[in-house]
Every structure is written in structure tokens, then in C-alpha cells.
Amino acid sequence: MLNRRQLRIKVMQALYGHFQNENQDPNVAVNNLLTGNERSYDLYLHLLQIFVELAQLEQTYKTDAPARMVGKSPFSFKFTLDDCLFVKWLKSDANYNELVRKRTINWTLMHDDFATIYFNIRQTEEYKNFISTPDQPTDVQIKFLRYIFENFFDKNDTFKHNVEERNIYWAESFDLQAHFVYKTLDGFNSKNFMANRILPVYKETEDDIDFVRMLFLKTVKNNDLYTKMIAEKTQNWEVDRIAVMDVILLKMALCEILELPNIPVKVTMNEYLDISKVYSTPKSNAFINGIIDNLVIELREQNKIAKPDVGWWGSFGLKFIVGFIV
């Protein structure tokens, strides 16, 4: 489930690519961005399907083990992956299975990879202990599933490379979608399957898609205006010498302040300052803060900001609004 900050980051990345390719149609670019969000969501569904895939491999192994282990003692299965309530929920959830069907979610092309990974899992003491203990409590089940996912998939560079090779949209989204898998595991309700849900692509589908479209297209449309406004506040700098990502973040912030009346100014400011800490230079935070501050003061004096600020709410109110809107 992409939140507003993650959507801002995706728009930022798309704008960076767009401004490097000036001949690109903005509408095509934003459609590609939205398509990328959908394809990245497919990866989340694929990563959840890992648990179903492993359960199936385990069942096959159990069936074939006696014939292949002449003279040896096969594993003593007192508990299986199929017995895990999380796996039972995935296999029975109508919404998830409809998504799997519609989006063709499967690991058929990586069957050999999974066979190798399951073999490696089978050699661990954690697995042997897990299957030899009947009636595992739910928290132990979830902890074990997290252990498998983290150590044999999330931290498996070979697996991640092979996954990223399958789809151009998965190359930069693995870590984010893995985060959503952990979130789904941690939020699992074993007592009421109906309370569980597969995370959606967006928190609020229509509003978030409109937000992405508006933020991208309005930033592109008003690019020359925003460049001029920034230049006026950076007289000691030529705009083309400022870090490219700083300029893009400033333009996006201006777009939100001027074009998106439902988002408080301080929410916008805080969001882009936080994004700059991760995606731009060490000095960008202070630089962006100073420029936006000056621009907001001037725009308010000119009555060009048609929305209230946080005002009397103070820091507590700001945190509440950020949590509610973003």
C-alpha cells in the first residue's frame, strides 16, 4: 500500500527521468508511472505467493521422500507449512486468489530456484525443529515464516537478481514490496480470517491516482514558472548549478503549495525536507528549507496560497494532520 510519501518519491523519480527526455509526452510519462505502480504491486503478490509455493514443495517432498530415502529415516513431519494459519488464509482468501488469477501470479519460471531454496531451508535446524513440533502457536508460525522470507529470499542476492531480471518494474521495488510482506505477516489475525486483507496498491485509490497525476502534470506544465521563482530566490546560484534533485523537489513543493489546496503547507514542507535527506545531498535539507520558507512568505503576502496553514494546531496538530492525510 503506497502512502503519500512513497507516491511523492515515485513522482520525483519520474520527473527526473522526464526532464532528461524533453521530447516525452507528459501524459505518456504519468501513465507509465501509474503502470509501474501496478506492476510493482504484482511483485508484492508474488512475494506472498512464496509461502504457498514452499508449502506445495514440502507436500511433494513428503510424498516422494520414502521412495528416495531407502535405508534412511525421512523427516518426521508433525507440523508443516500447510498447517500454518497464514498459509491457510492465503490459500482460502477469495480476494487474494482472484488477484493471483487475474494478474497471473506464479513462480513457474523460477521453479528450479525454489527447489534449491527449499532444499537449503530443509537443511536448517530451524526448519527441522519447526516441523518436529506439533500444534505450533500462531506467533511461532509467523516468526518462522518471517525467518524463511528474510533469510532465504529478502537477503538472497541471487534470488533478488533473478526476480529483478524478470520485470523492469521490479528492479527498484523489491525492498519496498518486501516491507509490505513483513507488514502483512505482522498484522495477521489468526482468530478471524475475515479481518485480514491483502494490502491494496493505494491507500485511497482514486484520490491517490489523482494526486499522482496532478503532482506530475502540473509540475511539468508550470516548469518554467517554477524555475523562474526558484531563480529569484537563489540569486547567488545559477539554477542549472543547483543539484538536479533539489530543483525537482522545490518544483514539486511549489506545485503542492499552489495547486493542491487540501494539503497544508507545513505538511508539504516537512515531506520534501524529509525526502531530501534520503535522495539529495547532505546540505540539501537546509537549502530547500530556506528557499521554500522564503517562497511561502512571498506567496502569502501576494495572497497566492489559497489554503489555511496549520496555525494554532501547533506541533501536535501537525503530526495529526500528517498522519491523517499522508
C-alpha positions in Angstrom: 0.0 0.0 0.0 1.7 3.1 -1.2 1.4 6.1 1.1 1.7 9.7 0.1 5.4 10.0 0.8 6.1 6.9 -1.3 4.0 8.4 -4.1 5.9 11.7 -3.9 9.2 9.7 -4.3 7.9 7.9 -7.3 6.7 11.2 -8.9 10.1 12.7 -8.1 11.9 9.8 -9.9 9.5 10.0 -12.8 10.1 13.8 -13.1 13.9 13.2 -13.1 13.5 10.8 -16.0 11.1 13.1 -17.8 13.3 16.2 -17.6 16.2 14.1 -19.0 14.0 13.3 -22.0 12.3 16.6 -23.0 10.5 15.1 -26.0 8.5 12.7 -23.9 4.7 13.3 -23.8 3.9 14.1 -20.1 0.7 12.1 -20.3 2.6 9.1 -21.5 5.1 9.6 -18.7 2.5 9.7 -16.0 0.7 6.7 -17.4 4.0 4.8 -17.3 4.4 5.9 -13.7 0.9 4.5 -12.8 1.6 1.3 -14.7 4.8 0.9 -12.8 2.9 1.1 -9.5 0.6 -1.7 -10.7 3.5 -3.9 -11.9 5.4 -3.3 -8.6 2.2 -4.4 -6.8 2.4 -7.7 -8.8 5.8 -8.2 -7.1 4.1 -7.9 -3.6 1.6 -10.6 -4.6 4.4 -12.8 -6.0 6.3 -12.5 -2.7 3.3 -13.5 -0.8 2.9 -16.5 -3.1 6.3 -17.7 -1.9 4.7 -19.2 1.2 2.2 -21.1 -0.9 4.9 -22.3 -3.3 7.1 -23.6 -0.4 4.1 -25.4 1.1 3.5 -27.2 -2.2 7.2 -28.1 -2.5 7.0 -29.5 1.0 4.0 -31.6 0.2 5.7 -33.0 -2.8 8.8 -33.8 -0.8 6.7 -35.6 1.8 5.1 -37.7 -0.8 8.3 -38.6 -2.6 10.6 -38.9 0.4 10.1 -42.6 1.4 10.9 -43.7 -2.2 14.0 -41.6 -2.4 15.3 -42.3 1.1 15.8 -46.1 1.1 17.6 -47.1 4.2 17.3 -43.6 5.8 14.8 -42.1 8.1 12.6 -39.5 6.4 11.8 -36.2 8.1 9.2 -36.6 10.9 6.5 -34.1 9.9 4.4 -33.3 12.9 3.8 -29.8 11.6 4.0 -28.5 8.1 4.0 -25.2 6.2 0.5 -26.1 5.0 -0.5 -26.2 8.7 0.5 -22.6 9.2 -2.6 -20.4 9.5 -1.1 -17.7 7.4 -0.7 -20.1 4.5 -4.2 -21.5 5.1 -5.5 -17.9 4.9 -3.7 -17.2 1.6 -4.9 -20.4 0.0 -8.5 -19.7 1.1 -8.8 -15.9 0.7 -11.1 -15.2 -2.3 -9.7 -11.7 -2.9 -6.1 -12.9 -2.9 -6.8 -15.8 -5.2 -8.8 -13.6 -7.6 -5.8 -11.3 -7.8 -3.5 -14.3 -8.3 -5.7 -15.4 -11.2 -6.2 -12.1 -12.9 -2.6 -11.0 -12.6 -1.1 -14.4 -13.4 0.9 -14.6 -10.2 3.1 -17.7 -10.2 6.8 -18.8 -9.9 6.7 -21.3 -12.8 9.7 -19.7 -14.5 11.8 -20.0 -11.3 10.8 -23.5 -10.2 14.4 -24.7 -10.1 15.3 -21.7 -7.9 12.6 -22.6 -5.5 13.6 -26.2 -5.4 17.1 -25.2 -4.5 15.9 -22.8 -1.8 13.6 -25.3 -0.3 16.5 -27.8 -0.2 18.6 -25.2 1.7 15.7 -24.5 4.1 15.3 -28.2 4.8 18.9 -28.4 6.0 18.5 -25.8 8.8 17.9 -26.7 12.4 15.2 -24.0 12.5 13.2 -26.0 9.9 13.8 -29.4 11.5 12.7 -28.1 14.9 9.6 -26.4 13.4 8.3 -29.5 11.6 9.0 -31.8 14.5 6.8 -29.8 17.0 3.0 -30.3 16.7 0.5 -27.6 17.3 2.8 -24.6 16.8 1.3 -21.4 18.3 0.5 -18.7 15.8 3.3 -16.3 16.9 5.8 -19.1 16.4 4.4 -19.8 13.0 4.7 -16.1 11.9 8.2 -15.9 13.4 9.2 -18.9 11.4 7.7 -17.6 8.1 9.5 -14.3 8.7 12.7 -16.2 9.2 12.3 -18.1 5.9 11.4 -15.0 4.0 14.1 -12.8 5.4 17.0 -15.3 5.2 16.2 -17.2 2.0 14.5 -14.5 -0.1 14.9 -11.0 1.1 18.6 -11.4 1.9 19.3 -13.8 -1.0 21.1 -11.7 -3.6 20.9 -14.4 -6.3 17.1 -14.7 -5.9 16.7 -10.9 -5.9 18.8 -10.6 -9.0 16.7 -13.3 -10.8 13.5 -11.6 -9.7 14.6 -8.2 -10.9 15.6 -9.7 -14.3 12.1 -10.9 -14.8 10.4 -7.4 -14.9 11.8 -3.9 -15.4 9.4 -2.5 -12.8 10.7 -4.8 -10.1 14.3 -3.7 -10.3 13.9 -0.9 -7.8 10.9 -2.0 -5.8 11.9 -5.3 -4.2 12.8 -3.7 -0.8 9.5 -1.8 -0.6 7.4 -4.8 -1.6 9.3 -7.0 0.9 8.4 -4.4 3.5 4.7 -4.9 2.7 5.1 -8.6 3.0 6.5 -8.2 6.6 3.6 -5.8 7.3 1.1 -8.4 6.1 2.7 -11.1 8.3 2.9 -8.9 11.4 -0.8 -7.8 11.0 -2.1 -11.3 10.6 -5.2 -12.1 12.7 -5.3 -15.9 13.2 -8.6 -15.8 15.1 -10.6 -14.1 12.4 -9.5 -14.7 8.8 -12.2 -12.2 7.6 -10.3 -9.4 9.4 -7.2 -10.0 7.3 -6.8 -8.3 4.0 -4.2 -8.1 1.2 -2.8 -4.6 1.1 -4.1 -2.6 -1.9 -1.9 -0.7 -4.4 -3.1 2.6 -2.9 -4.5 3.7 0.4 -7.3 5.6 -1.3 -7.3 4.5 -4.9 -9.0 7.4 -6.8 -7.6 10.2 -4.6 -4.0 8.8 -4.8 -4.1 8.3 -8.6 -5.5 11.9 -8.9 -2.7 13.1 -6.6 0.0 11.4 -8.7 -1.4 12.8 -12.0 -1.9 16.3 -10.6 1.5 16.5 -9.0 3.4 15.2 -12.1 1.4 17.0 -14.8 1.2 20.4 -13.0 4.9 20.3 -12.1 5.7 19.7 -15.8 3.2 22.3 -17.1 4.5 25.0 -14.7 8.1 24.1 -15.0 9.3 27.4 -16.5 7.3 29.4 -13.9 8.7 27.4 -11.0 12.3 27.7 -12.4 11.9 31.5 -12.5 10.5 31.6 -9.0 13.4 29.5 -7.7 15.9 31.5 -9.6 14.7 34.7 -7.9 15.4 33.2 -4.5 18.8 31.8 -5.4 20.4 34.9 -6.9 23.8 33.8 -5.8 23.4 30.5 -7.7 22.5 29.6 -11.2 19.6 27.2 -11.2 21.4 24.8 -13.5 24.2 24.5 -11.0 21.9 23.5 -8.1 21.6 19.8 -7.5 19.1 18.5 -10.0 17.1 16.6 -7.3 17.0 19.7 -5.2 15.4 21.7 -8.1 12.9 18.9 -8.7 11.9 18.7 -5.0 11.5 22.5 -4.9 9.3 22.5 -8.0 7.1 19.7 -6.6 6.8 21.6 -3.3 5.7 24.7 -5.2 3.2 22.6 -7.1 1.6 21.2 -4.0 1.6 24.7 -2.3 -0.1 26.4 -5.3 -2.2 23.6 -6.9 -3.2 21.2 -4.2 -5.4 23.1 -1.7 -6.2 20.1 0.6 -2.6 19.6 1.8 -1.4 22.0 4.5 1.7 24.0 3.6 3.7 22.7 6.6 2.8 19.1 5.6 4.3 19.7 2.2 7.4 21.4 3.6 8.1 18.6 6.1 7.5 15.9 3.4 10.0 17.4 1.0 12.6 18.1 3.6 12.4 14.5 4.8 12.7 13.2 1.2 15.7 15.4 0.6 17.6 13.8 3.5 17.5 10.5 1.7 17.6 11.4 -2.0 19.8 14.5 -2.2 23.0 16.0 -0.9 23.8 16.4 2.9 23.3 20.2 2.6 20.1 20.0 0.6 17.8 19.9 3.7 18.8 23.4 4.9 19.0 24.8 1.4 15.5 23.5 0.4 14.1 24.6 3.8 15.4 28.2 3.3 14.1 28.5 -0.3 10.6 27.1 0.4 10.3 29.3 3.5 11.1 32.5 1.5 8.8 31.4 -1.3 5.9 30.7 1.1 6.3 34.1 2.8 6.2 35.9 -0.5 3.3 33.9 -1.9 1.3 34.5 1.3 2.0 38.2 1.0 0.7 38.1 -2.6 -2.4 36.0 -1.5 -1.4 33.3 -3.9 -1.8 30.4 -1.4 -5.5 29.6 -1.2 -5.4 27.3 1.8 -5.0 27.6 5.6 -1.8 26.7 7.3 -1.5 24.5 10.4 -1.8 27.7 12.6 -3.0 27.2 16.1 -2.8 23.4 15.9 0.9 23.6 16.7 3.2 20.6 16.5 0.7 18.2 17.9 -1.9 19.2 15.3 0.7 19.0 12.5 1.6 15.4 13.5 -2.1 14.5 13.5 -2.7 16.1 10.1 0.4 14.4 8.6 -0.8 11.0 9.8 -4.3 11.6 8.6 -3.5 13.0 5.1 -0.2 11.4 4.2 
